[in-house]
Amino acid sequence: MKIKLNAMLSLSLLLILLVGCETQQVTEEEVVRPEEVRFFTHTPGDFVDKGTVTATSRPKMTVQEKQDYFIQELTRQAAQMGANGLLINYRGAQPSQTVQVYRNGRYIPVPRNTRTVEARAILVRRRN
């Protein structure tokens, strides 16, 4: 009788452990590296809005330093949020006031004279 009780208890514990492990599903978001983040000026099809990212340049930065800083800071923030794209919105700058900067095989529109760049961090699922 004692053996049957121990066997049933062991079997019950084993089943509880198996069921507990099976139902616990951890979904991890895909890790995005800053160099994988792409810039968009128009909505790129199916995407999820992850939030706003902002970069403000320091006083006395040259135009080149600002451009480099904006690209580096926005892509870093977006990657931390799990976003693989940035939908650009220049605070106080029209598209004609931007410069096409070539970085890593792509052209990125960067403002010439603004101190603050704001963008929407997005996760692009499918491109048009």
N, C-alpha and C positions, 0 to 999 in steps of 0.2 A: 504494500500500500504506500509506503514511504517513497519507494522508487517511482511509482506512478505520479505521485504528487510533485516530486522533484522534476520529473520529465515534463509534466504539464506546465510547471512554473517556468522551466527553461525555455520551452517552446513558446509560451506566452511572451516572455521577455524578448525573445528573438523576433517574434512577429511585431511587437511594439517598436523595436529598434528599426526593423526593415521598413515598416509603414512610415515611421517618423522621418527616416532618411529619404524615402521616396517622395513624400509630399513637400519636403523643404526644397524649393527650387529658387536658387539665387540667380537673378538676371543681372549680369554686369553689362554696363554700356560699353560699347566699343571705344577703345582708347584712341584718341585722335592726336597726332603730332602737329605742332604749329605749322610745319612746312606743308602739311596736307590741306590746310585751310585755303579755300578759294574765295575770291572777291567777286561779287555780283552787283550790278547797278539796277537790274530788273529781277523780278521773282523768277527763280529757275525751275519751275514745275512743282513737283510734289516735295514739300519740305515741312519741317516742324520748327516753330519759333522757339529758341532756347533762352532768349533774353537780350538785353542791351549791353553792349560793351562801349567804353569811352576811353579815349586817350587825349590828354592835354599836353602840349609841348611846353617846355621850359622857356623862359625868356632868353633871348640872345642866341637861340639855336639857328643855325643856317637853314636854308630851304632844304638842302640835302639831308641834314641831320633830322629835321622834322619828318621828312618823308620816310626815312629809315626807321625812325622811332614809331611812327604811326603804324607802319606795316608790322613791325616786330611786336608791339604791344597789343594791337587788336587781334592778331593771330594767336598770341599766347593766351589771352583771355578767352577767346572763342574755343580753343582746344581744351582748356580747363573745364569748360561747360559741356564738352562732348559735341561741339558743333564742328562741321566740316566746311562751313561757308559763312561768309559775311555779306550781308545786304547793306550797302553803303548809303549813308544819309549824312551829308556834310552840313553841319550847323553853320549857317552864314556863308555858304559857298555854293555857287551855281555850277552846273557841269562845265560851263565854259571857263571856270576858274580853276580847273583841275589840270594836272599834268599826268600823262601816262608814264608810269615808272616801270621799267622792265626788271623783274626779279624772278629767279628760278624758272625761266621759260614761260613767263606770263606777264602781261601788261596789267598794272594795277592803277586805277585812277586815284590820285592823291591830291589834296588841295594845296594850292600854292601859298596862300596868305592867311589861312585860318589857324587858330591855336588849338581848337578842339575838334576832334573827329568822333562822330557817334555812328555806330553800326548795329544792326540786328544780327546776333549770332544765330545761325540756322543749321539744321541738320537736313541736308539734301538727300532725299530718298531716290528720286528719279529726276533726270534732267530732260528738258524739252529738246 
